[in-house]
Amino acid sequence: MQQYRPGGFRLLMPVVKNLIILNALFFLATMSLSGPRGIDLYRLLGLHYPGAGDFEPYQFITYMFMHGDFMHIFFNMFALWMFGNVLEQVWGPRRFLTYYLITGIGAALVHYGVMYFDIAPVVKSINAYLSDPSNANLDQLLAMHKFRVGQESGDIWISFNEFTRALAVLDGNPDSIPAKQVVVDFLTEYKAHFLNLPNVVGASGAVFGILLAFGMLFPNSLIYLYFAIPIKAKWFVILYGAIELYAGIANSGTSNVAHFAHLGGMVFGFFLIKFWHRR
């Protein structure tokens, strides 16, 4: 049985240590600056859908240092320390950091690549009505999409209430020009709101890439689930990947967990390791 037994290695390698410190600082800053009058770092540094008004290219990097709550950052940093420390010892700091960033970016690309198939039809239907505000186009949009607006959504909630009243008017008078104008104004505002809603945060994609790398480099090393149940690293990685794939398909469009981002980190990690081995 292949075993990896580290001996005399540092408790924290430099890249792993600095990544943990950066994640902790970002988390503390997010908690400190949040509030009604504070700075919303989730909006600024979380990764928005490309094409949204809040999207910035740098978010492909910064989103990896943002986390939703303490348990989110704790488990990601624990896995980074547990598995990333070994990989940095084997690969060295430069290659490990390269791997971490590429798998994190790859995770985001896969996540939004999958989400495109949920977002694009809605945007297409909204654009169809805005270019031709016919009752048929409006009925098609209403049939396919449930508007994601609530009292916590800000000023657009007021516009949404005006929109619902305009729909009631159009039910009785389909040719009402004022009601159609209200619908056009709301859908223009809602399109920007809808595109800004997706916001990915967390190092989970890169961490799953690290988990995949550990399983490939040390497939027969034992991992203890719940500190009691031994399982080989290769089976642990396969099991986790299968669970994430199932969860991603089952909860598509309903879950806040970016399951396909986790799988994306694994996929990019797999091909990157194969590329390195080939060289």
KOLPA-405623 format. One line per 5 residues: number of its first residue (from 1); their letters; for each residue x, y, z of N, C-alpha, C. Coordinates in steps of 0.02 Angstrom, whole numbers, plus 50000, padded with zeros to 5 digits. Each point is the difference from the previous one (the first is absolute). Example, Ala and Ser with C-alpha at 12.3 -4.5 7.8 and 13.67 -1.06 7.14 Angstrom:
REM KOLPA-405623
1	as	50660 49716 50390 49955 50059 50000 50045 50060 50000 ~ 49982 50053 49964 50042 50059 50003 49961 50055 50037 .
***
This chain:
REM KOLPA-405623
1	mqqyr	50042 49941 50000 49958 50059 50000 50044 50062 50000 ~ 49985 50047 49953 50038 50062 49997 49979 50045 50058 ~ 50049 50024 50036 49986 50046 50055 50044 50061 49994 ~ 49974 50057 50019 50042 50060 50004 50007 50019 50072 ~ 50059 49999 50026 50013 50014 50070 50046 50061 50006 .
6	pggfr	49972 50060 50009 50042 50059 50007 50040 49997 50064 ~ 50063 50020 49995 50041 50000 50060 50043 50062 50001 ~ 49997 50037 50054 50042 50059 50008 49978 50060 49959 ~ 49938 49999 49973 49976 50056 49961 49971 50054 50045 ~ 49996 50060 49973 49973 50055 50038 49925 49990 50013 .
11	llmpv	49977 50030 50055 49929 49997 50014 49960 50037 49947 ~ 50027 50057 49977 49968 50039 49947 50051 50022 49949 ~ 49989 49980 49938 50043 50022 49945 49983 50072 49983 ~ 50046 50038 49969 49991 50073 49992 49938 50019 49960 ~ 49986 49967 49943 49942 50019 49960 49936 49983 50037 .
16	vknli	49996 49940 50029 49941 49980 50038 49989 50050 50057 ~ 50053 50016 50035 49994 50047 50057 49973 50068 49977 ~ 50028 50026 49946 49978 50066 49976 49930 49998 49972 ~ 49981 49945 49968 49931 49993 49976 49951 50000 50058 ~ 50016 49965 50053 49956 49998 50059 49996 50069 50032 .
21	ilnal	50056 50035 50004 50000 50068 50029 49957 50047 49958 ~ 50009 49997 49933 49961 50044 49956 49926 49986 50006 ~ 49981 49936 50000 49929 49983 50007 49972 50025 50066 ~ 50039 49993 50053 49977 50024 50066 49992 50076 50000 ~ 50047 50036 49969 49996 50073 49997 49940 50023 49959 .
26	fflat	49988 49967 49944 49942 50018 49959 49936 49987 50039 ~ 49997 49944 50036 49940 49984 50038 49988 50051 50055 ~ 50052 50018 50037 49993 50050 50053 49979 50068 49972 ~ 50030 50019 49943 49981 50063 49968 49927 50000 49978 ~ 49978 49944 49973 49931 49994 49978 49952 50008 50058 .
31	mslsg	50015 49965 50055 49956 50005 50059 50002 50069 50031 ~ 50059 50032 50000 50008 50065 50032 49966 50056 49961 ~ 50002 49995 49933 49974 50054 49959 49928 49990 49979 ~ 49971 49942 50016 49930 49987 49981 49953 50042 50042 ~ 49941 50009 49976 49950 50040 50035 49965 50046 49952 .
36	prgid	49946 50031 50023 49961 50044 49955 50041 50056 49970 ~ 50048 50027 50037 50040 50056 49975 50072 49980 49986 ~ 50014 49937 50001 50068 49976 49989 50015 49988 49927 ~ 50055 49967 49988 50021 49982 49932 49983 49927 49987 ~ 49965 49987 49948 49980 49932 49984 50056 49967 49959 .
41	lyrll	50045 49966 50035 50055 49967 49965 49977 49941 49959 ~ 49944 49969 50019 49974 49946 49960 49983 50024 49930 ~ 49971 50060 49995 49982 50027 49935 50062 50020 49960 ~ 50050 50027 50035 50060 50023 49966 50048 49944 49981 ~ 50008 49950 50045 50052 49950 49991 49974 49930 49983 .
46	glhyp	49936 49987 50014 49971 49937 49978 49995 49998 49924 ~ 49997 49940 49972 50000 49993 49927 49930 50002 49973 ~ 49985 50053 49962 49935 50007 49968 50001 49969 49930 ~ 49941 49990 49974 49993 49972 49933 50031 50047 49949 ~ 50044 49975 49956 50029 50043 49948 49944 50032 49958 .
51	gagdf	50004 50065 49992 49948 50037 49965 49954 50038 50048 ~ 50001 49982 50064 49961 50037 50050 50033 50067 50014 ~ 49960 50047 50025 50026 50066 50014 50054 50001 50054 ~ 49995 49954 50048 50047 49997 50055 50061 49956 49985 ~ 50003 49970 49941 50056 49956 49984 50063 50040 49985 .
56	epyqf	50057 49976 50028 50065 50027 49984 50048 49940 49990 ~ 50046 50004 49952 50045 49943 49988 50041 49978 50061 ~ 50019 50048 50042 50040 49981 50059 49964 49954 50048 ~ 49933 49997 49993 49961 49958 50046 50015 49925 49991 ~ 50029 49981 49943 50020 49930 49991 50054 49980 50050 .
61	itymf	50036 50049 50027 50050 49987 50052 49971 50014 50069 ~ 49970 50058 50008 49979 50021 50067 49945 49956 50030 ~ 49958 49969 49957 49945 49960 50027 50025 49942 50042 ~ 50062 49976 49986 50028 49944 50036 50017 50017 50072 ~ 50003 50064 50017 50018 50022 50067 49940 50024 50040 .
66	mhgdf	49940 49994 49971 49939 50020 50033 49962 49938 50023 ~ 49969 50004 50060 49962 49943 50026 49936 50025 50033 ~ 49950 49957 49998 49934 50020 50024 49993 50002 50075 ~ 50031 49953 50035 49995 49999 50073 50060 49964 50029 ~ 50002 49994 50066 50059 49972 50033 50011 49927 49981 .
71	mhiff	49947 49960 49998 50008 49929 49984 50025 49992 49929 ~ 49979 50043 49955 50022 49997 49931 50076 50009 49996 ~ 50025 50052 50032 50072 50013 49996 50039 49949 50042 ~ 49971 49977 50055 50037 49953 50043 50014 49935 49964 ~ 49950 49970 49968 50010 49936 49968 50044 50007 49938 .
76	nmfal	49994 50056 49964 50044 50010 49943 50073 50007 50022 ~ 50011 50039 50052 50069 50010 50023 50028 49936 50033 ~ 49957 49962 50032 50023 49937 50030 50023 49952 49945 ~ 49961 49995 49946 50019 49956 49945 50062 50026 49965 ~ 50005 50067 49993 50060 50030 49970 50062 49982 50040 .
81	wmfgn	49996 50005 50066 50056 49982 50042 50015 49924 49997 ~ 49947 49960 50004 50010 49928 50005 50030 49970 49937 ~ 49975 50020 49942 50022 49970 49937 50048 50046 49962 ~ 49988 50066 50003 50043 50046 49964 50071 50002 50026 ~ 50008 49991 50065 50066 50001 50030 50045 49946 49970 .
86	vleqv	49971 49940 49991 50037 49944 49972 50018 50014 49927 ~ 49952 50027 49962 50012 50013 49929 50053 50054 49990 ~ 50000 50051 50043 50051 50052 49993 50069 49972 50017 ~ 50003 49954 50047 50064 49969 50016 50027 49960 49941 ~ 49956 49969 49961 50020 49959 49944 50013 50043 49938 .
91	wgprr	49957 50047 49985 50005 50039 49939 50044 50062 50007 ~ 50003 50027 50059 50033 50064 50009 49950 50057 49998 ~ 50017 50059 50027 49952 50055 50006 49972 50025 49933 ~ 50044 50008 49950 49977 50030 49937 49950 49956 49965 ~ 50015 49935 49994 49954 49956 49965 49935 49991 50040 .
96	fltyy	50006 49997 50065 49939 49992 50040 49954 50060 49993 ~ 50028 50061 50002 49959 50060 49993 49969 50003 49930 ~ 50038 49981 49949 49973 49998 49932 49941 49953 49996 ~ 50008 49941 50030 49946 49950 49999 49939 50027 50037 ~ 50010 50031 50057 49945 50026 50041 49960 50052 49961 .
101	litgi	50035 50047 49968 49965 50053 49964 49965 49974 49938 ~ 50033 49956 49963 49969 49974 49938 49938 49959 50016 ~ 50003 49958 50051 49940 49960 50017 49945 50045 50027 ~ 50018 50053 50036 49949 50046 50024 49965 50038 49944 ~ 50040 50023 49951 49971 50034 49942 49960 49951 49958 .
106	gaalv	50027 49940 49991 49965 49949 49961 49933 49982 50032 ~ 49999 49997 50066 49937 49984 50035 49947 50053 49984 ~ 50020 50064 50000 49953 50054 49985 49976 49996 49928 ~ 50045 49984 49953 49980 49995 49930 49949 49944 49989 ~ 50012 49943 50032 49953 49944 49993 49932 50018 50031 .
111	hygvm	50003 50032 50059 49937 50018 50034 49957 50045 49957 ~ 50030 50054 49974 49960 50046 49960 49986 49973 49930 ~ 50042 49954 49977 49985 49966 49937 49936 49960 50005 ~ 49991 49966 50058 49938 49962 50011 49942 50048 50012 ~ 50011 50053 50039 49946 50047 50015 49976 50037 49938 .
116	yfdia	50042 50006 49950 49981 50034 49938 49935 49972 49972 ~ 49992 49934 50006 49941 49968 49971 49937 50015 50039 ~ 50007 50024 50062 49943 50023 50038 49987 50075 49990 ~ 50054 50038 49991 49993 50073 49996 49983 50023 49930 ~ 50033 49972 49950 49993 50025 49932 49928 49999 49974 .
121	pvvks	49961 49946 50011 49931 50001 49974 49957 50055 50031 ~ 50011 50016 50064 49962 50053 50032 50018 50067 49969 ~ 50065 50013 49992 50022 50064 49971 49975 50005 49928 ~ 50002 49946 49963 49976 50000 49931 49926 50018 49997 ~ 49961 49972 50047 49928 50013 50001 49985 50072 50019 .
126	inayl	50039 50027 50048 49992 50070 50019 50016 50045 49941 ~ 50056 49986 49966 50020 50040 49942 49948 49997 49944 ~ 49969 49942 49993 49948 49992 49948 49942 50047 50013 ~ 49980 50004 50064 49944 50045 50015 50020 50073 49993 ~ 50061 50017 50023 50021 50070 49996 50005 50024 49928 .
131	sdpsn	50019 49955 49955 50004 50018 49929 49931 49998 49966 ~ 49955 49959 50026 49933 49995 49972 49951 49987 50058 ~ 49975 50054 50032 49957 49992 50059 49930 49976 49984 ~ 49998 49939 49974 49935 49970 49983 49976 49958 50058 ~ 49935 49986 50001 49971 49958 50052 50026 49929 49996 .
136	anldq	50015 49977 49940 50025 49931 49992 50069 49993 50033 ~ 50043 50050 49988 50067 49998 50031 49996 50006 50075 ~ 49953 50040 50025 49993 50007 50072 49974 49935 50030 ~ 49952 49969 49969 49973 49936 50025 50054 49946 50002 ~ 50043 49999 49949 50054 49951 49998 50048 50010 50059 .
141	llamh	50017 50063 50014 50045 50015 50056 49968 49981 50066 ~ 49937 50017 50010 49966 49985 50063 49993 49925 50010 ~ 49994 49962 49946 49992 49928 50005 50065 49965 50019 ~ 50056 50028 49980 50064 49965 50009 50039 50023 50061 ~ 49984 50058 50028 50043 50029 50052 49961 50025 50060 .
146	kfrvg	50024 49982 50059 49974 50027 50062 50046 50056 50023 ~ 49974 50059 50005 50041 50058 50014 50030 49996 50070 ~ 50065 50012 50003 50038 49994 50062 50006 50069 50033 ~ 49945 50022 50027 49996 50065 50033 49963 49992 50065 ~ 50026 50030 50053 49968 49999 50065 50007 50067 50035 .
151	qesgd	49971 50005 50059 50003 50063 50037 50071 50020 50017 ~ 50045 49950 50003 50070 50014 50016 50040 50021 49938 ~ 49967 50004 49942 50035 50014 49938 50013 50074 49988 ~ 49976 50043 50043 50012 50072 49992 49947 50034 49959 ~ 50021 50051 49963 49953 50042 49963 49961 49962 49946 .
156	iwisf	50029 49947 49975 49966 49963 49947 49936 49967 50025 ~ 49994 49992 50066 49938 49972 50028 49941 50046 49985 ~ 50012 50066 50003 49946 50048 49984 49982 49994 49926 ~ 50050 49995 49958 49987 49992 49928 49963 49935 49985 ~ 50016 49948 50039 49967 49935 49989 49925 50005 50017 .
161	neftr	49984 50036 50053 49929 50009 50018 49963 50039 49946 ~ 50033 50051 49972 49969 50036 49944 49992 49955 49939 ~ 50048 49956 49990 49998 49952 49945 49941 49953 50007 ~ 49989 49974 50060 49943 49954 50010 49934 50036 49989 ~ 49996 50063 50020 49938 50037 49988 49990 50012 49925 .
166	alavl	50055 50012 49964 49995 50010 49928 49977 49935 49965 ~ 50022 49943 50026 49978 49936 49971 49924 49992 50009 ~ 49975 50021 50058 49928 49996 50011 49962 50044 49952 ~ 50028 50059 49985 49968 50045 49951 50000 49968 49931 ~ 50058 49969 49982 50005 49969 49933 49953 49941 49992 .
171	dgnpd	49983 49967 50055 49952 49945 49996 49932 50025 49976 ~ 49981 50061 50022 49936 50028 49979 50004 50040 49936 ~ 50060 50030 49989 50009 50043 49941 50069 49986 49970 ~ 50007 49949 49958 50065 49980 49972 50036 50054 49961 ~ 49965 50052 49980 50031 50052 49959 50017 50063 50040 .
176	sipak	49997 49996 50066 50013 50059 50041 50073 50022 49992 ~ 50010 50058 49971 50068 50027 49990 50035 50015 50066 ~ 49967 50035 50048 50034 50014 50063 50021 49937 50037 ~ 49958 49948 49999 50017 49937 50035 50059 49967 49966 ~ 50001 50000 49934 50057 49970 49964 50065 50037 50015 .
181	qvvvd	49996 50066 50008 50059 50038 50015 50028 49983 50069 ~ 49954 49988 50048 50021 49979 50067 50036 49933 49995 ~ 49973 49954 49960 50031 49934 49991 50069 50007 49969 ~ 50006 50041 49949 50065 50010 49967 50050 50029 50049 ~ 49980 50050 50039 50045 50031 50048 50023 49951 50053 .
186	fltey	49953 49959 50024 50018 49951 50052 50047 49948 49973 ~ 49986 49973 49941 50041 49947 49972 50071 50025 49984 ~ 50005 50063 49981 50067 50028 49989 50039 50001 50065 ~ 49966 50021 50054 50032 50001 50066 50013 49930 50026 ~ 49952 49955 49988 50006 49932 50026 50056 49961 49966 .
191	kahfl	50010 50013 49936 50054 49965 49965 50067 50012 50033 ~ 50014 50063 50017 50063 50016 50035 50002 49967 50068 ~ 49943 50001 50036 49996 49969 50066 50011 49925 49995 ~ 49969 49968 49952 50004 49927 49992 50071 49978 49984 ~ 50035 50037 49957 50069 49982 49982 50048 50009 50059 .
196	nlpnv	49984 50047 50045 50043 50012 50057 49988 49951 50058 ~ 49947 49961 49998 49984 49956 50056 50052 49946 50012 ~ 50022 49962 49949 50051 49948 50014 50064 50031 50026 ~ 50026 49973 50055 50060 50027 50031 50036 49943 50035 ~ 50054 49976 49971 50036 49942 50026 50055 50024 50047 .
201	vgasg	50005 49968 50058 50054 50015 50047 50028 49934 50028 ~ 50063 50002 50020 50029 49942 50035 50056 49967 49961 ~ 50044 49968 50038 50057 49965 49972 49985 49927 49985 ~ 49937 49981 50002 49983 49929 49995 50022 49969 49934 ~ 49996 50037 49944 50021 49972 49936 50073 49983 50000 .
206	avfgi	50043 50046 50026 50071 49986 50005 50014 49944 50050 ~ 49963 49998 50055 50009 49948 50050 49982 49931 49972 ~ 49948 49996 49960 49983 49936 49969 50053 49980 49949 ~ 50031 50050 49968 50056 49985 49956 50058 49971 50039 ~ 50013 50026 50060 50052 49974 50044 49983 49929 50022 .
211	llafg	49938 49989 50017 49979 49933 50020 50011 49950 49944 ~ 49984 50020 49938 50011 49957 49942 50073 49985 49991 ~ 50043 50051 50008 50072 49991 49991 50028 49952 50053 ~ 49978 50006 50061 50023 49956 50053 49980 49928 49984 ~ 49939 49991 49976 49978 49933 49982 50039 49970 49942 .
216	mlfpn	50022 50041 49953 50039 49976 49943 50072 49985 50019 ~ 50029 50043 50043 50070 49990 50018 50010 49947 50053 ~ 49952 49994 50045 50005 49952 50055 49936 49960 50005 ~ 49985 49960 49948 49934 49967 49996 49986 49952 50056 ~ 50051 49969 50028 49988 49949 50051 50013 50025 50071 .
221	sliyl	50013 50065 50007 50004 50027 50067 49932 49998 50033 ~ 50000 49989 50065 49936 49993 50036 49977 50068 50027 ~ 49936 50013 49989 49966 50058 50029 49948 49974 50048 ~ 49995 50030 50058 49954 49976 50051 49938 50045 50002 ~ 49944 49973 49976 49937 50036 50003 49977 50004 50072 .
226	yfaip	49980 50059 50021 49978 50011 50069 50053 49976 50050 ~ 50063 50001 49978 50057 49981 50041 49997 49927 50023 ~ 49960 49959 49966 49991 49931 50023 49998 49949 49943 ~ 49971 50018 49943 49989 49953 49946 50055 50008 49947 ~ 50044 49951 49991 50054 50007 49951 49975 49988 49929 .
231	ikakw	50023 50040 49953 49983 49992 49930 50059 50025 49959 ~ 50017 49963 49947 50055 50021 49957 49984 50065 49965 ~ 50051 50040 49989 49991 50067 49971 49965 49997 49932 ~ 50017 49950 49959 49971 49997 49933 49924 49988 50003 ~ 49978 49957 50048 49929 49987 50006 49964 50060 50031 .
236	fvily	50034 50034 50045 49971 50060 50031 49987 50054 49947 ~ 50048 50009 49955 49992 50050 49947 49944 49981 49953 ~ 49998 49937 49980 49947 49976 49955 49931 50008 50032 ~ 49995 49982 50064 49937 50006 50036 49978 50072 50004 ~ 50046 50044 50017 49983 50071 50005 49978 50028 49933 .
241	gaiel	50036 49982 49947 49982 50024 49934 49931 49976 49979 ~ 49984 49937 50015 49934 49973 49982 49945 50036 50038 ~ 50012 50013 50065 49951 50036 50040 49988 50070 49972 ~ 50054 50034 49983 49993 50068 49973 49964 50000 49933 ~ 50015 49951 49958 49966 49996 49935 49925 49989 50010 .
246	yagia	49982 49954 50044 49929 49987 50013 49966 50061 50029 ~ 50033 50033 50049 49970 50058 50032 49993 50057 49950 ~ 50049 50008 49955 49996 50053 49951 49942 49991 49952 ~ 49988 49937 49979 49944 49986 49955 49933 50005 50036 ~ 49997 49971 50060 49937 49998 50037 49978 50069 50023 .
251	nsgts	50048 50044 50017 49983 50065 50028 50012 50057 49952 ~ 50006 49984 49935 50015 50053 49951 49946 50054 50002 ~ 50023 50062 50011 49954 50056 50001 49966 50011 50067 ~ 50009 49956 50050 49966 50007 50063 50047 50005 50059 ~ 50062 49980 49991 50047 49998 50056 50048 50058 49997 .
256	nvahf	50020 50024 50060 50050 50053 50003 50071 49973 49997 ~ 50008 49934 50002 50066 49969 49997 50021 49991 49928 ~ 50060 50023 49983 50023 49997 49931 50032 49931 49987 ~ 49957 49949 49994 50026 49932 49992 50042 49991 49938 ~ 49978 50032 49945 50037 49992 49938 50067 50038 50003 .
261	ahlgg	50004 50050 50043 50065 50033 50011 50048 49951 50033 ~ 49976 49960 50048 50042 49950 50032 50025 49950 49948 ~ 49955 49977 49959 50021 49953 49947 50047 50033 49951 ~ 49989 50064 49986 50044 50036 49954 50071 50003 50026 ~ 50008 50011 50066 50066 49999 50029 50034 49933 49991 .
266	mvfgf	49962 49947 50008 50027 49932 49990 50019 49988 49928 ~ 49957 50021 49954 50013 49988 49928 50062 50037 49977 ~ 50004 50064 50017 50059 50039 49981 50063 49973 50033 ~ 49994 49978 50062 50057 49971 50035 50024 49936 49967 ~ 49953 49959 49979 50018 49937 49967 50040 50012 49937 .
271	flikf	49975 50044 49957 50035 50012 49936 50066 50037 50010 ~ 50003 50043 50051 50063 50035 50013 50053 49951 50024 ~ 49982 49954 50043 50048 49950 50024 50022 49955 49943 ~ 49954 49980 49957 50018 49959 49942 50047 50038 49954 ~ 49988 50065 49991 50043 50040 49958 50071 50004 50029 .
276	whrr	50004 50011 50065 50065 50003 50033 50037 49934 49995 ~ 49964 49945 50010 50032 49934 49996 50025 49987 49930 ~ 49963 50023 49950 50020 49989 49932 50064 50037 49983 ~ 50011 50058 50033 50060 50039 49989 50058 49975 50042 .
***
